[in-house]
């Protein structure tokens, strides 16, 4: 009787351990993308080389502004969590343009934000600062992350933690020439300048070594958004994408 009870308890303990291990494995592997999907996202950045970064003060303006920039030619777009109802809009655009326009989420500050963004349909993750925990969380799941960095040291740290693209934010003195100097000295980096990039100099950043660029206020003119002038935003998009296309695709590292 005692031996039987001992055997039963041992079996139950093993079953509990197995179930616990299975739960841990499931938690570890949740939201994991395929290597092919990871490569697809990076190749899209390399081919298109410009991302529209939208932040609006109202929820109502968000889809109208983003639609205007897509109508103007953008194929990579980023919704930021500082926009009201950001994830609802992201999800709607991902469903509408899946396979045609690549949709990501920005202003991610922790792994909980990243989880919610991926669940909503985000194909890539952008952070405003260099957050190693978010970078590693994404790298473990084959999710492309683009962390914000201000110095060469932060750019290299982001790269070493697993970020395949590194966002230069905020803008730096010297602009395109700064990017040329840093990318020449640190050729393993793939720098994505955002702040300081405008409709006229986007191509200059790319020619000086930037892998891609992000467009914020110069594309989404706050006055145009306030006035509901969506045609102006579409024209801004057409202008910057024409400048970007002149440079051609980026050769991935």
N, C-alpha and C positions, 0 to 999 in steps of 0.2 A: 504493500500500500504506500509506504514512504517512498520507495524507489519510483513508483508510478507518478506520485505527486511531484517528485523532484524532476522527473523527465518532462512532465507537463509544464511546469514552471520554466524549465530551460527552453522548451519549444516556444512558449509564449514570449519569453525574453528575446529569443532570436527573431521571432516574427515582428516584435515591436522595434527591434533594432533595424531590421530590413525596411520596415515602413518608414522609420525615421530617416534612414539613409536615402530612401526613394524621394521623400519630401524635400530633403536637402538638395538632392540632385535636381529635382524639378525647379526649386527656387533658384539654383545656380544657373540653370540653362534657360530660364524663362526669357521670352522676347528675343531669343537668338535668331539672327539672320544667317543666310547661307554665305559662304565665301564669294559665290557668284554675285549675290546681291550687293555685297560690300564693294566688289570690283565695279559693278555697274554704276553705283553712286559716284565713285571716284572718277570713272571714265566720263560720266556726264559733266562733272565739274571741269575736267580737262578739255572736253569738247566745247562747252558753252562759255565757261570762264567768267560769268557774271551772275550774281545773285541779287535779287530784289529783296531788301530788308524793310519790312513794313511795321510801323508803330503808329497807331492812330489813337486819338483821345476818346473816340466813341466807337461802340460796337457797330453802329450803322455804317460808318464810313469805311470800315475795314474791307468788306467784300467788294465794294465799289472801287476803291483805290487799287486793290490787288487785281481785279478784273481788268482795269485800265492798263496796268503795266503788262499783263499777259497779252492783251490785245496789241500792245506796242512791241511785242516780240520776246519778252522774257520767258525762259524755259526752266529757270531755277528760282524758287521763291521761298522766303522765310517769314513765318508769322512769329511775332515775339510775345512772350507771356505777359508783357506789360500792357498789351492791347486787351480791352474788355472782350470776353467770350472768345479769346484767342483759339482755344482748342476746338471749339465748335466750328469756327470758320476754317481752321486747318483741315478738319475732318471732311467738311463739305467740299473743299477744293481738291483734296486728295481723291475723293470719290469721283468728282467731275472730270478731273484731268489725269487720272492714273495712267501712267505709261507715256504721257505727252509732256506734262510739266512736273518736275521733281519738287516735292514739297518738304520743307524742314521746319524746325522750331528753334527759336532763339530765346535768349535771356533765361536759359536753364541754369539753376543755381545749385541743384543737388540731384541725387539719383532718383528721388521721388518725382521731381519735375520731369526727369528723363523718361521714367516709366510712363507717366501720364501722357507725355508727348508721343512716345512710340505707340501707345495704345490708341491714340487718336489718329495715327497714320503717318507720323513724321518719318521721313526717310533718312534724315540726318539731324544731328544735334549741334547747336551752337551755344557756347557759353561766353559771357562778357569778360570773364577773367579766367586765369589758368587754374582749373580745379582738378587735381590729380584723381580724386575718387570718381568723378564723373567720366574722365577720360578712360580710366581703367574699366569702369562698368561698361562703357560702350565697346572698348576694344575686346573685352571678353565675349561680347555678343555679336561681333562682326557688324557693329553699327558705326558709321563714320561720325566722328566728332571733330568740331573745329573750335578749339578753345581760344579765348581772347588772351593776347600776350602783348606786352609793351616793350620788352627789351630782348636783345639776342639771347640772354640767359633764359628768359621765360619761354622763348620760342623753342630752344633746344630741349628744355625740360618737358615741354608739351610733347615734342617729338619722341623723346625717350620714354614717356609714359604711355605712348601708343596712339597719339593723334596724327593721322596722316596728312592733315592740312592744319595750318596754324594761322589764326586770325590776328592780324595786326590792328590792335585797338587800345587806346584811341590813336588818332593820327600822330605822326612824328614829324619833326622839323626835317626838311629835305625831301620829304615825300618819295617820289620815284627813285631818286638817287640814293636815298637811305636803303630802299629795298634792293637796289643793285649792289650796294656795298655788302650788305648782310648776306644776300643770297649767293654772292660770289665767294665770300669767306666760309659760308656754311651751306654748301650745295646740297646737303641731304634734306634741307627744309623745303616746304612747299607753302609759301606765304600768301595769305589772303588778306590784303589791306581792305579796310572798310571805312572808318572815319578818315576824311580827307580826300576821298575819291569822288570826283564829280563827273558831269556829262562830257567834259572836254578832256580830262586827263586820265580817264580809265584806261585807254589804250597805252598811254605812256607808262603806267604802272606795269602793265603786262609786258611791254617791250623791255623794261628794266629788270625783269626776272620774276615778277609776281606770278603765282600759279593761276590765280583768279582774283576777282575783286567783288566787294559788296557795295551796293548803292543804297543809301538811306535817304536823308533829307533832300539832296539834289534831285533825286528821282521823284520821291514823294513830297513835293513842295508843300510845306504846311499851309501856305496861303491858298494854293489850289485845292487842297483837301477841305479847308474851311469854307471855301466858296463852292465846293462841289464841282470844280472844273476838271472832270475826269479826262476830257480831251487833252488837256495840257499834260497830264501825267502820261497818257499814251504817247504823246509827242516826245516827252522826255525819254521814255523807254526806247522809242525808235532811234533817237539820236545816239544814245549811249551804246545800244546794241550794234549799231552800224560801226561805231569806233572800235568796239571789241572784236567784231568779225574781221576787221582789216588785219588784225594781228595773227589770227589763225589759232589752231588748237595748241594745247600744252602737252608736252611729252612727260608722262608720268614717271616718277622716280621709284 
